[in-house]
């Protein structure tokens, strides 16, 4: 378990809860010690130890300091290479309240972290704002970059999420994202009359905001750009596949309008 997660657990839940969590997780990571490795984290840029889970899955090989795993490192590399120093002139929204990309994105002109909790009693938590990707509180064409990691597969109305990204992005702006790789894009569940209707066996993913995990509404595959095509966004893969899961980084870039003919 990364140092930063232990500290956050102590802050939010107390030392006793943090110790219980550490004792629960430690055996799994000690069991993967043969796959621990030294390296420099692409998120926090520190020399670090990447501790590995005994499952062997690269999703659970994390930086000891900032807890970045493979998908966050891929996003960090793409952001640094794609934007460089221009990031300091950009307005950025990240759909993650406690992301290890914070070290990278705080260089932006403005950087907003967000979380989503339906019926949240507070519009803010730890400096992050409550935001629904299908109904953002940002003005039209007010952002240069949106970043999300394994979020979009949990949005029932994914088309609305992409339309909203297009609305708040400036021309040429982008939504960089990861989603769990699948072979084909298809809906797993939908909301009908306020109730979840499952089209495929329910699949729940780990979620730091919910001990029960979070339901996946979508499988998203290489055909994503065609399956959810929009005139406003060009959707394509920009990095990967990498690792045992074939991790990818996607970009949904807002189309720059053509100059009118004279």
C-alpha positions as protocol buffer text, in pm:
chain_id: "A"
residue {
  index: 1
  type: UNK
  ca { x: 0 y: 0 z: 0 }
}
residue {
  index: 2
  type: UNK
  ca { x: 145 y: 339 z: -99 }
}
residue {
  index: 3
  type: UNK
  ca { x: 256 y: 583 z: 172 }
}
residue {
  index: 4
  type: UNK
  ca { x: 14 y: 847 z: 45 }
}
residue {
  index: 5
  type: UNK
  ca { x: -285 y: 612 z: 81 }
}
residue {
  index: 6
  type: UNK
  ca { x: -186 y: 520 z: 436 }
}
residue {
  index: 7
  type: UNK
  ca { x: -159 y: 888 z: 528 }
}
residue {
  index: 8
  type: UNK
  ca { x: -494 y: 971 z: 371 }
}
residue {
  index: 9
  type: UNK
  ca { x: -662 y: 685 z: 554 }
}
residue {
  index: 10
  type: UNK
  ca { x: -515 y: 808 z: 883 }
}
residue {
  index: 11
  type: UNK
  ca { x: -643 y: 1160 z: 810 }
}
residue {
  index: 12
  type: UNK
  ca { x: -995 y: 1049 z: 717 }
}
residue {
  index: 13
  type: UNK
  ca { x: -1056 y: 742 z: 929 }
}
residue {
  index: 14
  type: UNK
  ca { x: -794 y: 744 z: 1204 }
}
residue {
  index: 15
  type: UNK
  ca { x: -480 y: 545 z: 1276 }
}
residue {
  index: 16
  type: UNK
  ca { x: -668 y: 234 z: 1390 }
}
residue {
  index: 17
  type: UNK
  ca { x: -858 y: 207 z: 1061 }
}
residue {
  index: 18
  type: UNK
  ca { x: -539 y: 268 z: 863 }
}
residue {
  index: 19
  type: UNK
  ca { x: -364 y: -11 z: 1053 }
}
residue {
  index: 20
  type: UNK
  ca { x: -650 y: -254 z: 981 }
}
residue {
  index: 21
  type: UNK
  ca { x: -638 y: -168 z: 612 }
}
residue {
  index: 22
  type: UNK
  ca { x: -261 y: -207 z: 602 }
}
residue {
  index: 23
  type: UNK
  ca { x: -276 y: -546 z: 772 }
}
residue {
  index: 24
  type: UNK
  ca { x: -542 y: -657 z: 523 }
}
residue {
  index: 25
  type: UNK
  ca { x: -350 y: -548 z: 213 }
}
residue {
  index: 26
  type: UNK
  ca { x: 9 y: -613 z: 321 }
}
residue {
  index: 27
  type: UNK
  ca { x: 3 y: -995 z: 276 }
}
residue {
  index: 28
  type: UNK
  ca { x: -114 y: -963 z: -86 }
}
residue {
  index: 29
  type: UNK
  ca { x: 165 y: -719 z: -171 }
}
residue {
  index: 30
  type: UNK
  ca { x: 429 y: -909 z: 25 }
}
residue {
  index: 31
  type: UNK
  ca { x: 318 y: -1215 z: -169 }
}
residue {
  index: 32
  type: UNK
  ca { x: 411 y: -1034 z: -491 }
}
residue {
  index: 33
  type: UNK
  ca { x: 754 y: -919 z: -370 }
}
residue {
  index: 34
  type: UNK
  ca { x: 927 y: -1116 z: -645 }
}
residue {
  index: 35
  type: UNK
  ca { x: 771 y: -877 z: -898 }
}
residue {
  index: 36
  type: UNK
  ca { x: 853 y: -555 z: -714 }
}
residue {
  index: 37
  type: UNK
  ca { x: 1078 y: -331 z: -923 }
}
residue {
  index: 38
  type: UNK
  ca { x: 1283 y: -16 z: -897 }
}
residue {
  index: 39
  type: UNK
  ca { x: 1214 y: 271 z: -1136 }
}
residue {
  index: 40
  type: UNK
  ca { x: 1120 y: 634 z: -1177 }
}
residue {
  index: 41
  type: UNK
  ca { x: 750 y: 707 z: -1152 }
}
residue {
  index: 42
  type: UNK
  ca { x: 611 y: 897 z: -1452 }
}
residue {
  index: 43
  type: UNK
  ca { x: 356 y: 1069 z: -1226 }
}
residue {
  index: 44
  type: UNK
  ca { x: 549 y: 1194 z: -922 }
}
residue {
  index: 45
  type: UNK
  ca { x: 887 y: 1164 z: -1105 }
}
residue {
  index: 46
  type: UNK
  ca { x: 1056 y: 1017 z: -797 }
}
residue {
  index: 47
  type: UNK
  ca { x: 1292 y: 718 z: -792 }
}
residue {
  index: 48
  type: UNK
  ca { x: 1063 y: 461 z: -633 }
}
residue {
  index: 49
  type: UNK
  ca { x: 975 y: 100 z: -569 }
}
residue {
  index: 50
  type: UNK
  ca { x: 677 y: -29 z: -762 }
}
residue {
  index: 51
  type: UNK
  ca { x: 514 y: -277 z: -526 }
}
residue {
  index: 52
  type: UNK
  ca { x: 329 y: -562 z: -692 }
}
residue {
  index: 53
  type: UNK
  ca { x: 21 y: -759 z: -586 }
}
residue {
  index: 54
  type: UNK
  ca { x: 50 y: -1138 z: -571 }
}
residue {
  index: 55
  type: UNK
  ca { x: -217 y: -1158 z: -845 }
}
residue {
  index: 56
  type: UNK
  ca { x: 49 y: -1043 z: -1090 }
}
residue {
  index: 57
  type: UNK
  ca { x: -191 y: -798 z: -1257 }
}
residue {
  index: 58
  type: UNK
  ca { x: -17 y: -476 z: -1368 }
}
residue {
  index: 59
  type: UNK
  ca { x: -320 y: -280 z: -1243 }
}
residue {
  index: 60
  type: UNK
  ca { x: -195 y: -358 z: -890 }
}
residue {
  index: 61
  type: UNK
  ca { x: 171 y: -264 z: -942 }
}
residue {
  index: 62
  type: UNK
  ca { x: 190 y: 80 z: -784 }
}
residue {
  index: 63
  type: UNK
  ca { x: 439 y: 352 z: -695 }
}
residue {
  index: 64
  type: UNK
  ca { x: 522 y: 336 z: -326 }
}
residue {
  index: 65
  type: UNK
  ca { x: 498 y: 716 z: -294 }
}
residue {
  index: 66
  type: UNK
  ca { x: 202 y: 834 z: -504 }
}
residue {
  index: 67
  type: UNK
  ca { x: 22 y: 500 z: -577 }
}
residue {
  index: 68
  type: UNK
  ca { x: 33 y: 554 z: -956 }
}
residue {
  index: 69
  type: UNK
  ca { x: -22 y: 238 z: -1155 }
}
residue {
  index: 70
  type: UNK
  ca { x: 25 y: 157 z: -1523 }
}
residue {
  index: 71
  type: UNK
  ca { x: -273 y: 352 z: -1657 }
}
residue {
  index: 72
  type: UNK
  ca { x: -186 y: 668 z: -1463 }
}
residue {
  index: 73
  type: UNK
  ca { x: 174 y: 647 z: -1580 }
}
residue {
  index: 74
  type: UNK
  ca { x: 52 y: 617 z: -1940 }
}
residue {
  index: 75
  type: UNK
  ca { x: -164 y: 927 z: -1898 }
}
residue {
  index: 76
  type: UNK
  ca { x: 123 y: 1119 z: -1734 }
}
residue {
  index: 77
  type: UNK
  ca { x: 358 y: 1033 z: -2021 }
}
residue {
  index: 78
  type: UNK
  ca { x: 99 y: 1137 z: -2280 }
}
residue {
  index: 79
  type: UNK
  ca { x: 24 y: 1468 z: -2105 }
}
residue {
  index: 80
  type: UNK
  ca { x: 392 y: 1562 z: -2072 }
}
residue {
  index: 81
  type: UNK
  ca { x: 479 y: 1468 z: -2431 }
}
residue {
  index: 82
  type: UNK
  ca { x: 167 y: 1613 z: -2592 }
}
residue {
  index: 83
  type: UNK
  ca { x: 147 y: 1944 z: -2404 }
}
residue {
  index: 84
  type: UNK
  ca { x: 488 y: 2015 z: -2248 }
}
residue {
  index: 85
  type: UNK
  ca { x: 520 y: 2375 z: -2135 }
}
residue {
  index: 86
  type: UNK
  ca { x: 190 y: 2473 z: -2299 }
}
residue {
  index: 87
  type: UNK
  ca { x: 18 y: 2304 z: -2003 }
}
residue {
  index: 88
  type: UNK
  ca { x: 90 y: 2618 z: -1799 }
}
residue {
  index: 89
  type: UNK
  ca { x: -149 y: 2809 z: -2028 }
}
residue {
  index: 90
  type: UNK
  ca { x: -431 y: 2555 z: -2011 }
}
residue {
  index: 91
  type: UNK
  ca { x: -749 y: 2517 z: -1806 }
}
residue {
  index: 92
  type: UNK
  ca { x: -783 y: 2156 z: -1692 }
}
residue {
  index: 93
  type: UNK
  ca { x: -1053 y: 1940 z: -1532 }
}
residue {
  index: 94
  type: UNK
  ca { x: -969 y: 1597 z: -1391 }
}
residue {
  index: 95
  type: UNK
  ca { x: -1253 y: 1357 z: -1309 }
}
residue {
  index: 96
  type: UNK
  ca { x: -1068 y: 1213 z: -1010 }
}
residue {
  index: 97
  type: UNK
  ca { x: -1041 y: 1372 z: -665 }
}
residue {
  index: 98
  type: UNK
  ca { x: -727 y: 1190 z: -547 }
}
residue {
  index: 99
  type: UNK
  ca { x: -537 y: 1116 z: -864 }
}
residue {
  index: 100
  type: UNK
  ca { x: -158 y: 1065 z: -875 }
}
residue {
  index: 101
  type: UNK
  ca { x: -167 y: 1289 z: -1186 }
}
residue {
  index: 102
  type: UNK
  ca { x: -208 y: 1583 z: -951 }
}
residue {
  index: 103
  type: UNK
  ca { x: 169 y: 1642 z: -955 }
}
residue {
  index: 104
  type: UNK
  ca { x: 161 y: 1676 z: -1334 }
}
residue {
  index: 105
  type: UNK
  ca { x: -161 y: 1875 z: -1369 }
}
residue {
  index: 106
  type: UNK
  ca { x: -104 y: 2136 z: -1097 }
}
residue {
  index: 107
  type: UNK
  ca { x: 125 y: 2306 z: -1349 }
}
residue {
  index: 108
  type: UNK
  ca { x: -182 y: 2405 z: -1550 }
}
residue {
  index: 109
  type: UNK
  ca { x: -314 y: 2763 z: -1542 }
}
residue {
  index: 110
  type: UNK
  ca { x: -621 y: 2630 z: -1362 }
}
residue {
  index: 111
  type: UNK
  ca { x: -666 y: 2275 z: -1238 }
}
residue {
  index: 112
  type: UNK
  ca { x: -1000 y: 2151 z: -1104 }
}
residue {
  index: 113
  type: UNK
  ca { x: -1036 y: 1809 z: -941 }
}
residue {
  index: 114
  type: UNK
  ca { x: -1381 y: 1657 z: -930 }
}
residue {
  index: 115
  type: UNK
  ca { x: -1572 y: 1365 z: -781 }
}
residue {
  index: 116
  type: UNK
  ca { x: -1923 y: 1238 z: -843 }
}
residue {
  index: 117
  type: UNK
  ca { x: -2152 y: 1118 z: -567 }
}
residue {
  index: 118
  type: UNK
  ca { x: -2523 y: 1122 z: -642 }
}
residue {
  index: 119
  type: UNK
  ca { x: -2706 y: 1325 z: -379 }
}
residue {
  index: 120
  type: UNK
  ca { x: -2380 y: 1444 z: -224 }
}
residue {
  index: 121
  type: UNK
  ca { x: -2459 y: 1679 z: 67 }
}
residue {
  index: 122
  type: UNK
  ca { x: -2147 y: 1883 z: -5 }
}
residue {
  index: 123
  type: UNK
  ca { x: -2046 y: 2044 z: -336 }
}
residue {
  index: 124
  type: UNK
  ca { x: -1680 y: 2013 z: -231 }
}
residue {
  index: 125
  type: UNK
  ca { x: -1458 y: 1754 z: -62 }
}
residue {
  index: 126
  type: UNK
  ca { x: -1087 y: 1808 z: 7 }
}
residue {
  index: 127
  type: UNK
  ca { x: -1081 y: 2088 z: -251 }
}
residue {
  index: 128
  type: UNK
  ca { x: -1250 y: 1874 z: -519 }
}
residue {
  index: 129
  type: UNK
  ca { x: -1590 y: 1973 z: -660 }
}
residue {
  index: 130
  type: UNK
  ca { x: -1887 y: 1746 z: -719 }
}
residue {
  index: 131
  type: UNK
  ca { x: -1935 y: 1722 z: -1096 }
}
residue {
  index: 132
  type: UNK
  ca { x: -2150 y: 1506 z: -1322 }
}
residue {
  index: 133
  type: UNK
  ca { x: -1976 y: 1443 z: -1656 }
}
residue {
  index: 134
  type: UNK
  ca { x: -2318 y: 1448 z: -1827 }
}
residue {
  index: 135
  type: UNK
  ca { x: -2406 y: 1792 z: -1682 }
}
residue {
  index: 136
  type: UNK
  ca { x: -2092 y: 1990 z: -1601 }
}
residue {
  index: 137
  type: UNK
  ca { x: -2111 y: 2330 z: -1433 }
}
residue {
  index: 138
  type: UNK
  ca { x: -1852 y: 2481 z: -1667 }
}
residue {
  index: 139
  type: UNK
  ca { x: -1925 y: 2743 z: -1932 }
}
residue {
  index: 140
  type: UNK
  ca { x: -1921 y: 2661 z: -2303 }
}
residue {
  index: 141
  type: UNK
  ca { x: -1567 y: 2637 z: -2444 }
}
residue {
  index: 142
  type: UNK
  ca { x: -1404 y: 2711 z: -2108 }
}
residue {
  index: 143
  type: UNK
  ca { x: -1163 y: 2415 z: -2080 }
}
residue {
  index: 144
  type: UNK
  ca { x: -860 y: 2300 z: -2276 }
}
residue {
  index: 145
  type: UNK
  ca { x: -824 y: 1953 z: -2129 }
}
residue {
  index: 146
  type: UNK
  ca { x: -1034 y: 1695 z: -1944 }
}
residue {
  index: 147
  type: UNK
  ca { x: -860 y: 1390 z: -1796 }
}
residue {
  index: 148
  type: UNK
  ca { x: -1028 y: 1076 z: -1668 }
}
residue {
  index: 149
  type: UNK
  ca { x: -903 y: 731 z: -1578 }
}
residue {
  index: 150
  type: UNK
  ca { x: -1148 y: 440 z: -1588 }
}
residue {
  index: 151
  type: UNK
  ca { x: -1452 y: 663 z: -1544 }
}
residue {
  index: 152
  type: UNK
  ca { x: -1648 y: 659 z: -1871 }
}
residue {
  index: 153
  type: UNK
  ca { x: -1737 y: 289 z: -1856 }
}
residue {
  index: 154
  type: UNK
  ca { x: -1944 y: 369 z: -1544 }
}
residue {
  index: 155
  type: UNK
  ca { x: -2155 y: 643 z: -1708 }
}
residue {
  index: 156
  type: UNK
  ca { x: -2500 y: 512 z: -1812 }
}
residue {
  index: 157
  type: UNK
  ca { x: -2550 y: 781 z: -2080 }
}
residue {
  index: 158
  type: UNK
  ca { x: -2206 y: 779 z: -2237 }
}
residue {
  index: 159
  type: UNK
  ca { x: -2327 y: 975 z: -2540 }
}
residue {
  index: 160
  type: UNK
  ca { x: -2431 y: 1259 z: -2309 }
}
residue {
  index: 161
  type: UNK
  ca { x: -2089 y: 1251 z: -2142 }
}
residue {
  index: 162
  type: UNK
  ca { x: -1914 y: 1291 z: -2477 }
}
residue {
  index: 163
  type: UNK
  ca { x: -2150 y: 1569 z: -2586 }
}
residue {
  index: 164
  type: UNK
  ca { x: -2082 y: 1749 z: -2260 }
}
residue {
  index: 165
  type: UNK
  ca { x: -1707 y: 1712 z: -2311 }
}
residue {
  index: 166
  type: UNK
  ca { x: -1749 y: 1869 z: -2654 }
}
residue {
  index: 167
  type: UNK
  ca { x: -1956 y: 2154 z: -2509 }
}
residue {
  index: 168
  type: UNK
  ca { x: -1705 y: 2265 z: -2243 }
}
residue {
  index: 169
  type: UNK
  ca { x: -1388 y: 2210 z: -2450 }
}
residue {
  index: 170
  type: UNK
  ca { x: -1242 y: 2486 z: -2661 }
}
residue {
  index: 171
  type: UNK
  ca { x: -1183 y: 2404 z: -3029 }
}
residue {
  index: 172
  type: UNK
  ca { x: -878 y: 2178 z: -3043 }
}
residue {
  index: 173
  type: UNK
  ca { x: -921 y: 2088 z: -2675 }
}
residue {
  index: 174
  type: UNK
  ca { x: -919 y: 1725 z: -2567 }
}
residue {
  index: 175
  type: UNK
  ca { x: -1055 y: 1470 z: -2326 }
}
residue {
  index: 176
  type: UNK
  ca { x: -772 y: 1223 z: -2253 }
}
residue {
  index: 177
  type: UNK
  ca { x: -894 y: 903 z: -2092 }
}
residue {
  index: 178
  type: UNK
  ca { x: -838 y: 539 z: -2014 }
}
residue {
  index: 179
  type: UNK
  ca { x: -1100 y: 266 z: -1992 }
}
residue {
  index: 180
  type: UNK
  ca { x: -1056 y: -106 z: -1923 }
}
residue {
  index: 181
  type: UNK
  ca { x: -972 y: -260 z: -2263 }
}
residue {
  index: 182
  type: UNK
  ca { x: -1238 y: -484 z: -2413 }
}
residue {
  index: 183
  type: UNK
  ca { x: -1264 y: -651 z: -2755 }
}
residue {
  index: 184
  type: UNK
  ca { x: -1584 y: -472 z: -2857 }
}
residue {
  index: 185
  type: UNK
  ca { x: -1792 y: -173 z: -2751 }
}
residue {
  index: 186
  type: UNK
  ca { x: -2128 y: -275 z: -2605 }
}
residue {
  index: 187
  type: UNK
  ca { x: -2369 y: -168 z: -2333 }
}
residue {
  index: 188
  type: UNK
  ca { x: -2368 y: -388 z: -2022 }
}
residue {
  index: 189
  type: UNK
  ca { x: -2657 y: -219 z: -1840 }
}
residue {
  index: 190
  type: UNK
  ca { x: -2898 y: 71 z: -1879 }
}
residue {
  index: 191
  type: UNK
  ca { x: -3131 y: 282 z: -1667 }
}
residue {
  index: 192
  type: UNK
  ca { x: -3499 y: 222 z: -1744 }
}
residue {
  index: 193
  type: UNK
  ca { x: -3765 y: 398 z: -1537 }
}
residue {
  index: 194
  type: UNK
  ca { x: -3507 y: 485 z: -1276 }
}
residue {
  index: 195
  type: UNK
  ca { x: -3400 y: 122 z: -1234 }
}
residue {
  index: 196
  type: UNK
  ca { x: -3087 y: -57 z: -1355 }
}
residue {
  index: 197
  type: UNK
  ca { x: -3163 y: -310 z: -1628 }
}
residue {
  index: 198
  type: UNK
  ca { x: -2876 y: -555 z: -1688 }
}
residue {
  index: 199
  type: UNK
  ca { x: -2806 y: -659 z: -2047 }
}
residue {
  index: 200
  type: UNK
  ca { x: -2500 y: -865 z: -1946 }
}
residue {
  index: 201
  type: UNK
  ca { x: -2398 y: -1023 z: -1613 }
}
residue {
  index: 202
  type: UNK
  ca { x: -2326 y: -741 z: -1364 }
}
residue {
  index: 203
  type: UNK
  ca { x: -1963 y: -632 z: -1342 }
}
residue {
  index: 204
  type: UNK
  ca { x: -1842 y: -412 z: -1057 }
}
residue {
  index: 205
  type: UNK
  ca { x: -1503 y: -242 z: -1039 }
}
residue {
  index: 206
  type: UNK
  ca { x: -1304 y: -129 z: -738 }
}
residue {
  index: 207
  type: UNK
  ca { x: -1398 y: 221 z: -626 }
}
residue {
  index: 208
  type: UNK
  ca { x: -1226 y: 420 z: -345 }
}
residue {
  index: 209
  type: UNK
  ca { x: -1555 y: 602 z: -279 }
}
residue {
  index: 210
  type: UNK
  ca { x: -1761 y: 286 z: -235 }
}
residue {
  index: 211
  type: UNK
  ca { x: -1672 y: -40 z: -52 }
}
residue {
  index: 212
  type: UNK
  ca { x: -1923 y: -223 z: -274 }
}
residue {
  index: 213
  type: UNK
  ca { x: -1748 y: -113 z: -592 }
}
residue {
  index: 214
  type: UNK
  ca { x: -1912 y: 59 z: -888 }
}
residue {
  index: 215
  type: UNK
  ca { x: -2120 y: -92 z: -1167 }
}
residue {
  index: 216
  type: UNK
  ca { x: -1984 y: -94 z: -1521 }
}
residue {
  index: 217
  type: UNK
  ca { x: -2244 y: 14 z: -1776 }
}
residue {
  index: 218
  type: UNK
  ca { x: -2016 y: -30 z: -2080 }
}
residue {
  index: 219
  type: UNK
  ca { x: -1752 y: -248 z: -2238 }
}
residue {
  index: 220
  type: UNK
  ca { x: -1535 y: -19 z: -2451 }
}
residue {
  index: 221
  type: UNK
  ca { x: -1325 y: -166 z: -2730 }
}
residue {
  index: 222
  type: UNK
  ca { x: -1113 y: -52 z: -3027 }
}
residue {
  index: 223
  type: UNK
  ca { x: -1434 y: 32 z: -3218 }
}
residue {
  index: 224
  type: UNK
  ca { x: -1525 y: 300 z: -2963 }
}
residue {
  index: 225
  type: UNK
  ca { x: -1458 y: 586 z: -3205 }
}
residue {
  index: 226
  type: UNK
  ca { x: -1703 y: 440 z: -3457 }
}
residue {
  index: 227
  type: UNK
  ca { x: -1961 y: 308 z: -3210 }
}
residue {
  index: 228
  type: UNK
  ca { x: -1999 y: 647 z: -3040 }
}
residue {
  index: 229
  type: UNK
  ca { x: -1904 y: 874 z: -3327 }
}
residue {
  index: 230
  type: UNK
  ca { x: -1987 y: 1243 z: -3296 }
}
residue {
  index: 231
  type: UNK
  ca { x: -1939 y: 1535 z: -3535 }
}
residue {
  index: 232
  type: UNK
  ca { x: -1782 y: 1744 z: -3259 }
}
residue {
  index: 233
  type: UNK
  ca { x: -1517 y: 1499 z: -3135 }
}
residue {
  index: 234
  type: UNK
  ca { x: -1253 y: 1289 z: -3306 }
}
residue {
  index: 235
  type: UNK
  ca { x: -1202 y: 980 z: -3089 }
}
residue {
  index: 236
  type: UNK
  ca { x: -891 y: 767 z: -3132 }
}
residue {
  index: 237
  type: UNK
  ca { x: -616 y: 572 z: -2952 }
}
residue {
  index: 238
  type: UNK
  ca { x: -296 y: 772 z: -2893 }
}
residue {
  index: 239
  type: UNK
  ca { x: -87 y: 539 z: -2672 }
}
residue {
  index: 240
  type: UNK
  ca { x: -58 y: 166 z: -2614 }
}
residue {
  index: 241
  type: UNK
  ca { x: -138 y: -118 z: -2595 }
}
residue {
  index: 242
  type: UNK
  ca { x: 88 y: -167 z: -2291 }
}
residue {
  index: 243
  type: UNK
  ca { x: 117 y: -436 z: -2023 }
}
residue {
  index: 244
  type: UNK
  ca { x: -64 y: -762 z: -1962 }
}
residue {
  index: 245
  type: UNK
  ca { x: -404 y: -596 z: -1994 }
}
residue {
  index: 246
  type: UNK
  ca { x: -320 y: -413 z: -2318 }
}
residue {
  index: 247
  type: UNK
  ca { x: -379 y: -72 z: -2163 }
}
residue {
  index: 248
  type: UNK
  ca { x: -454 y: 221 z: -2397 }
}
residue {
  index: 249
  type: UNK
  ca { x: -481 y: 598 z: -2377 }
}
residue {
  index: 250
  type: UNK
  ca { x: -766 y: 750 z: -2579 }
}
residue {
  index: 251
  type: UNK
  ca { x: -821 y: 1106 z: -2693 }
}
residue {
  index: 252
  type: UNK
  ca { x: -1153 y: 1269 z: -2777 }
}
residue {
  index: 253
  type: UNK
  ca { x: -1042 y: 1591 z: -2945 }
}
residue {
  index: 254
  type: UNK
  ca { x: -1281 y: 1871 z: -3026 }
}
residue {
  index: 255
  type: UNK
  ca { x: -1289 y: 1942 z: -3396 }
}
residue {
  index: 256
  type: UNK
  ca { x: -1165 y: 2287 z: -3502 }
}
residue {
  index: 257
  type: UNK
  ca { x: -1429 y: 2445 z: -3728 }
}
residue {
  index: 258
  type: UNK
  ca { x: -1319 y: 2499 z: -4087 }
}
residue {
  index: 259
  type: UNK
  ca { x: -1263 y: 2856 z: -4195 }
}
residue {
  index: 260
  type: UNK
  ca { x: -1554 y: 2987 z: -4406 }
}
residue {
  index: 261
  type: UNK
  ca { x: -1488 y: 3011 z: -4778 }
}
residue {
  index: 262
  type: UNK
  ca { x: -1461 y: 3366 z: -4910 }
}
